[in-house]
Amino acid sequence: MDHRQCDVAARGSDGKPLFPWVTAVMDVRSRRLLGWYLHSGPNQDTILAALRRALLRYGVPRHLLVDNGKDFRAKALTGGRKDPPLDEGRVLALTGHLGITCHFAAPYNPKAKPIERAFRTLKEWMERRFAAYRGGNPQERPEDLKHLWKRIEDLPSLTQIDQLYGEFIEGVYNEHPHTGDGMEGRSPREVYDALLPRRAAAAPEALH
């Protein structure tokens, strides 16, 4: 489980432009994206929202790999803002209650976080299609972005981007054949369905 800031401008609930964040949960073995949540900035509630989506649909895993512990408890849980520390204990308490063992990826080591490649794929395959795409650096930035930035009403809402993300993840990313180790040309969904045991979905009342 990890998060990244998207390179697509959106219209926030307050009517102001922003670049939303996505928090996502991925099965490491199959590379299948199981849960995600688009939001204005990562915090304990957005982390729980993405995890909740995954648990309700795919059941409770035995292990959960998350971003480096320090980053997870600081930037991820405060959105990088100078807010008072949030109660990250809610996240760890929930996983502990469900019998999930948390593991923290090594800091500054993308290889320890397979979800980084999935994030790059989402950027290259989907985010670039938006008129409000800003690029990952000045060289990638479209010329007309500054004009679109002035027309806030033309920007997609967070809800719209969240819906499009879901459609792309389920209809394209999870169905596209992969050639990585152990994938053998199969899609993440095919590998997940073939190799991983079915688990009972988490009860909604257990996720509060």
C-alpha beads as a LAMMPS data file, in Angstrom:
LAMMPS data file: protein, C-alpha beads

208 atoms
207 bonds

1 atom types
1 bond types

-500.0 500.0 xlo xhi
-500.0 500.0 ylo yhi
-500.0 500.0 zlo zhi

Masses

1 110.0

Atoms # bond

1 1 1 0.000 0.000 0.000
2 1 1 1.325 3.401 -0.970
3 1 1 0.291 6.772 -2.341
4 1 1 1.394 9.274 -4.988
5 1 1 0.309 12.662 -6.228
6 1 1 -1.369 12.504 -9.628
7 1 1 -0.252 14.640 -12.548
8 1 1 -3.823 15.632 -13.454
9 1 1 -5.431 18.841 -12.231
10 1 1 -8.845 18.499 -10.625
11 1 1 -11.569 20.700 -9.189
12 1 1 -11.718 20.354 -5.429
13 1 1 -14.882 20.376 -3.329
14 1 1 -14.114 24.011 -2.457
15 1 1 -14.032 24.949 -6.143
16 1 1 -10.273 25.461 -6.185
17 1 1 -7.827 23.584 -8.470
18 1 1 -5.590 20.915 -7.020
19 1 1 -3.502 17.905 -7.979
20 1 1 -5.147 14.963 -6.216
21 1 1 -3.449 12.040 -4.538
22 1 1 -4.200 8.366 -5.013
23 1 1 -3.748 5.815 -2.246
24 1 1 -3.709 2.265 -3.587
25 1 1 -3.497 -1.324 -2.371
26 1 1 -1.849 -3.906 -4.650
27 1 1 -1.366 -7.659 -4.377
28 1 1 2.404 -8.078 -4.743
29 1 1 2.376 -11.572 -6.291
30 1 1 -0.157 -10.923 -9.047
31 1 1 0.296 -7.129 -9.366
32 1 1 -3.474 -6.768 -9.195
33 1 1 -4.678 -3.431 -7.832
34 1 1 -7.281 -4.268 -5.209
35 1 1 -8.317 -0.952 -3.723
36 1 1 -7.723 2.746 -4.346
37 1 1 -8.993 6.135 -3.262
38 1 1 -8.573 9.592 -4.849
39 1 1 -8.359 12.525 -2.448
40 1 1 -6.936 15.998 -1.861
41 1 1 -4.131 14.795 0.422
42 1 1 -3.131 11.572 2.198
43 1 1 -4.103 11.050 5.804
44 1 1 -5.313 8.256 8.034
45 1 1 -8.864 8.418 6.642
46 1 1 -7.805 8.110 2.993
47 1 1 -5.488 5.220 3.853
48 1 1 -8.341 3.463 5.622
49 1 1 -10.715 4.209 2.722
50 1 1 -8.422 2.538 0.154
51 1 1 -7.791 -0.403 2.470
52 1 1 -11.494 -0.750 3.201
53 1 1 -12.330 -1.009 -0.504
54 1 1 -9.804 -3.808 -0.917
55 1 1 -10.885 -5.742 2.179
56 1 1 -14.598 -5.563 1.399
57 1 1 -14.078 -6.950 -2.087
58 1 1 -11.136 -9.328 -1.767
59 1 1 -11.025 -10.321 1.868
60 1 1 -8.427 -10.006 4.603
61 1 1 -4.760 -10.741 3.718
62 1 1 -2.227 -12.136 6.156
63 1 1 0.390 -9.464 5.383
64 1 1 0.379 -5.809 4.331
65 1 1 3.444 -4.022 2.898
66 1 1 3.294 -0.257 3.333
67 1 1 5.606 2.679 2.715
68 1 1 8.570 3.191 5.036
69 1 1 7.336 3.443 8.606
70 1 1 8.612 6.961 9.241
71 1 1 7.110 8.335 6.042
72 1 1 3.870 6.443 6.584
73 1 1 3.458 7.868 10.074
74 1 1 4.524 11.394 9.101
75 1 1 3.931 12.548 5.526
76 1 1 1.298 9.948 4.682
77 1 1 -0.669 10.676 7.804
78 1 1 -0.438 14.465 7.677
79 1 1 -0.443 14.998 3.917
80 1 1 2.904 16.757 4.248
81 1 1 1.171 19.659 5.986
82 1 1 2.106 21.240 9.302
83 1 1 -0.917 19.774 11.015
84 1 1 -0.738 18.102 14.434
85 1 1 0.159 14.409 14.152
86 1 1 -2.866 12.296 13.337
87 1 1 -3.801 9.119 15.114
88 1 1 -1.973 6.552 12.955
89 1 1 -2.825 4.061 15.666
90 1 1 -6.234 3.711 13.991
91 1 1 -4.572 2.142 10.959
92 1 1 -2.355 -0.213 12.927
93 1 1 -5.167 -1.013 15.339
94 1 1 -7.436 -1.997 12.452
95 1 1 -4.867 -4.243 10.795
96 1 1 -4.011 -5.820 14.131
97 1 1 -7.687 -6.403 14.913
98 1 1 -8.082 -8.218 11.593
99 1 1 -4.943 -10.306 12.120
100 1 1 -2.914 -8.541 9.409
101 1 1 0.848 -8.274 9.924
102 1 1 2.226 -4.921 8.687
103 1 1 5.638 -4.713 6.996
104 1 1 7.331 -1.419 6.146
105 1 1 9.285 -1.100 2.883
106 1 1 12.916 0.009 3.070
107 1 1 13.218 3.801 2.622
108 1 1 14.446 5.182 -0.726
109 1 1 14.273 1.731 -2.308
110 1 1 11.639 1.593 -5.101
111 1 1 12.430 -2.094 -5.661
112 1 1 11.037 -2.776 -2.207
113 1 1 7.707 -1.294 -3.333
114 1 1 6.377 -3.047 -6.464
115 1 1 3.432 -0.664 -6.510
116 1 1 5.761 2.085 -7.815
117 1 1 5.745 0.456 -11.268
118 1 1 1.943 0.314 -11.222
119 1 1 1.832 4.020 -10.439
120 1 1 4.096 4.755 -13.416
121 1 1 1.821 2.696 -15.652
122 1 1 -1.237 4.617 -14.497
123 1 1 0.537 7.867 -15.277
124 1 1 1.751 6.825 -18.731
125 1 1 -1.379 4.975 -19.848
126 1 1 -4.164 7.025 -18.300
127 1 1 -3.199 10.388 -16.823
128 1 1 -1.575 11.563 -20.065
129 1 1 -4.993 11.344 -21.741
130 1 1 -6.442 14.134 -19.606
131 1 1 -6.470 17.670 -20.995
132 1 1 -5.500 18.769 -17.481
133 1 1 -2.344 16.610 -17.448
134 1 1 0.622 18.603 -16.120
135 1 1 3.470 16.133 -16.698
136 1 1 5.970 14.890 -14.180
137 1 1 8.429 17.683 -15.018
138 1 1 8.490 20.965 -16.989
139 1 1 9.514 19.170 -20.194
140 1 1 6.337 17.037 -20.096
141 1 1 4.014 19.934 -19.272
142 1 1 1.455 20.803 -22.012
143 1 1 1.486 24.370 -23.285
144 1 1 -2.237 24.960 -22.734
145 1 1 -2.295 23.831 -19.092
146 1 1 -1.951 27.389 -17.779
147 1 1 -5.067 28.385 -19.735
148 1 1 -7.054 25.440 -18.420
149 1 1 -5.923 26.335 -14.906
150 1 1 -7.843 29.604 -15.270
151 1 1 -11.050 27.776 -16.260
152 1 1 -11.716 25.900 -13.048
153 1 1 -15.192 24.860 -14.195
154 1 1 -13.602 22.833 -17.026
155 1 1 -11.479 20.736 -14.670
156 1 1 -12.752 17.259 -13.738
157 1 1 -13.951 16.821 -10.172
158 1 1 -12.285 14.465 -7.711
159 1 1 -15.304 12.166 -7.977
160 1 1 -15.003 12.034 -11.766
161 1 1 -11.291 11.221 -11.643
162 1 1 -11.890 8.561 -8.991
163 1 1 -14.520 6.926 -11.204
164 1 1 -12.269 7.028 -14.280
165 1 1 -9.374 5.608 -12.265
166 1 1 -11.578 2.714 -11.199
167 1 1 -12.750 2.008 -14.737
168 1 1 -9.181 2.069 -16.043
169 1 1 -7.776 -0.103 -13.260
170 1 1 -10.466 -2.763 -13.589
171 1 1 -10.913 -2.651 -17.352
172 1 1 -7.342 -2.096 -18.547
173 1 1 -4.573 -2.405 -15.949
174 1 1 -5.853 -5.525 -14.186
175 1 1 -6.697 -7.158 -17.539
176 1 1 -3.497 -6.348 -19.458
177 1 1 -0.972 -9.202 -19.966
178 1 1 2.271 -8.746 -18.024
179 1 1 5.698 -10.152 -18.850
180 1 1 7.345 -9.743 -15.452
181 1 1 8.670 -12.508 -13.229
182 1 1 6.070 -15.182 -12.653
183 1 1 3.447 -13.527 -14.834
184 1 1 3.997 -15.631 -18.000
185 1 1 2.048 -13.227 -20.172
186 1 1 -1.035 -13.362 -17.958
187 1 1 -2.966 -10.423 -16.606
188 1 1 -2.909 -9.509 -12.910
189 1 1 -6.493 -10.729 -12.583
190 1 1 -5.673 -14.104 -14.133
191 1 1 -2.674 -14.646 -11.859
192 1 1 -4.615 -13.551 -8.792
193 1 1 -7.549 -15.848 -9.569
194 1 1 -5.282 -18.801 -10.377
195 1 1 -2.828 -18.654 -7.489
196 1 1 -4.416 -16.954 -4.537
197 1 1 -6.987 -18.566 -2.260
198 1 1 -10.431 -17.095 -1.977
199 1 1 -10.887 -15.237 1.277
200 1 1 -14.090 -14.196 2.956
201 1 1 -14.764 -10.506 2.502
202 1 1 -14.294 -8.424 5.612
203 1 1 -17.493 -7.537 7.446
204 1 1 -18.245 -3.808 7.060
205 1 1 -18.738 -3.402 10.805
206 1 1 -15.187 -4.702 11.403
207 1 1 -13.672 -1.864 9.380
208 1 1 -14.742 1.060 11.544

Bonds

1 1 1 2
2 1 2 3
3 1 3 4
4 1 4 5
5 1 5 6
6 1 6 7
7 1 7 8
8 1 8 9
9 1 9 10
10 1 10 11
11 1 11 12
12 1 12 13
13 1 13 14
14 1 14 15
15 1 15 16
16 1 16 17
17 1 17 18
18 1 18 19
19 1 19 20
20 1 20 21
21 1 21 22
22 1 22 23
23 1 23 24
24 1 24 25
25 1 25 26
26 1 26 27
27 1 27 28
28 1 28 29
29 1 29 30
30 1 30 31
31 1 31 32
32 1 32 33
33 1 33 34
34 1 34 35
35 1 35 36
36 1 36 37
37 1 37 38
38 1 38 39
39 1 39 40
40 1 40 41
41 1 41 42
42 1 42 43
43 1 43 44
44 1 44 45
45 1 45 46
46 1 46 47
47 1 47 48
48 1 48 49
49 1 49 50
50 1 50 51
51 1 51 52
52 1 52 53
53 1 53 54
54 1 54 55
55 1 55 56
56 1 56 57
57 1 57 58
58 1 58 59
59 1 59 60
60 1 60 61
61 1 61 62
62 1 62 63
63 1 63 64
64 1 64 65
65 1 65 66
66 1 66 67
67 1 67 68
68 1 68 69
69 1 69 70
70 1 70 71
71 1 71 72
72 1 72 73
73 1 73 74
74 1 74 75
75 1 75 76
76 1 76 77
77 1 77 78
78 1 78 79
79 1 79 80
80 1 80 81
81 1 81 82
82 1 82 83
83 1 83 84
84 1 84 85
85 1 85 86
86 1 86 87
87 1 87 88
88 1 88 89
89 1 89 90
90 1 90 91
91 1 91 92
92 1 92 93
93 1 93 94
94 1 94 95
95 1 95 96
96 1 96 97
97 1 97 98
98 1 98 99
99 1 99 100
100 1 100 101
101 1 101 102
102 1 102 103
103 1 103 104
104 1 104 105
105 1 105 106
106 1 106 107
107 1 107 108
108 1 108 109
109 1 109 110
110 1 110 111
111 1 111 112
112 1 112 113
113 1 113 114
114 1 114 115
115 1 115 116
116 1 116 117
117 1 117 118
118 1 118 119
119 1 119 120
120 1 120 121
121 1 121 122
122 1 122 123
123 1 123 124
124 1 124 125
125 1 125 126
126 1 126 127
127 1 127 128
128 1 128 129
129 1 129 130
130 1 130 131
131 1 131 132
132 1 132 133
133 1 133 134
134 1 134 135
135 1 135 136
136 1 136 137
137 1 137 138
138 1 138 139
139 1 139 140
140 1 140 141
141 1 141 142
142 1 142 143
143 1 143 144
144 1 144 145
145 1 145 146
146 1 146 147
147 1 147 148
148 1 148 149
149 1 149 150
150 1 150 151
151 1 151 152
152 1 152 153
153 1 153 154
154 1 154 155
155 1 155 156
156 1 156 157
157 1 157 158
158 1 158 159
159 1 159 160
160 1 160 161
161 1 161 162
162 1 162 163
163 1 163 164
164 1 164 165
165 1 165 166
166 1 166 167
167 1 167 168
168 1 168 169
169 1 169 170
170 1 170 171
171 1 171 172
172 1 172 173
173 1 173 174
174 1 174 175
175 1 175 176
176 1 176 177
177 1 177 178
178 1 178 179
179 1 179 180
180 1 180 181
181 1 181 182
182 1 182 183
183 1 183 184
184 1 184 185
185 1 185 186
186 1 186 187
187 1 187 188
188 1 188 189
189 1 189 190
190 1 190 191
191 1 191 192
192 1 192 193
193 1 193 194
194 1 194 195
195 1 195 196
196 1 196 197
197 1 197 198
198 1 198 199
199 1 199 200
200 1 200 201
201 1 201 202
202 1 202 203
203 1 203 204
204 1 204 205
205 1 205 206
206 1 206 207
207 1 207 208
